């Protein structure tokens, strides 16, 4: 990542360090992930008017009725996905502003990310470029069908909640690969960790969460 996005005042390194300290208190203990939260400039992923709140442990609006995920959730999902080893290829469904994508890019060879709202994807791509990140490939598409051309994936992470786990995502996991996905109706969702085994899938509930719903089709606005 380029190092020119240090920020001052409410976006300074001290402010970022405090966010990481808060995540430690909440049970995040992977040092590489905490370090990645400390060094990733979350304020460039939100509107300038909200920059001063970028290092609060909270979801914030990013336009198009969507939100940037809460840092704790990003850290928790990343921790569950990588489990202290770097991955080859990861698929992210729901690029949004691209913050989770940039965190993931620090823990795998290549990130593939799909977003159904074109306006969000265009802005996210600008941020990847600005940060000088080269291992992210993105597409304007419906993530319900995954990204078959680049499957299978070591890891898949989903940032919006479907009612049930899309079959295509299960099929696009390598043996041993992990899928992190919130599932359920709005207001009452479980964050699941699903691992593909030699003869099926193992499922574990990580947390109770609240995500925007996973929708079908694409939006060209
Ligand atoms: N990690 C992102 C989360 C954004 S919110 C961030 O921190 O910014 C979830 C995103 O999932 C939204 O941008 C929404 O448009 C997208 N989304 C919802 N359903 C989708 C689908 N079927 N395919 C691709 N993206 C989807």
Boltz pocket constraint, residues with backbone or C-beta under 6 A from the ligand:
constraints:
  - pocket:
      binder: B
      contacts: [[A, 62], [A, 66], [A, 67], [A, 68], [A, 69], [A, 93], [A, 94], [A, 95], [A, 96], [A, 97], [A, 98], [A, 99], [A, 100], [A, 101], [A, 114], [A, 115], [A, 116], [A, 117], [A, 120], [A, 141], [A, 142], [A, 143], [A, 144], [A, 159], [A, 160], [A, 212], [A, 213], [A, 214], [A, 215], [A, 216], [A, 217]]
      max_distance: 6.0
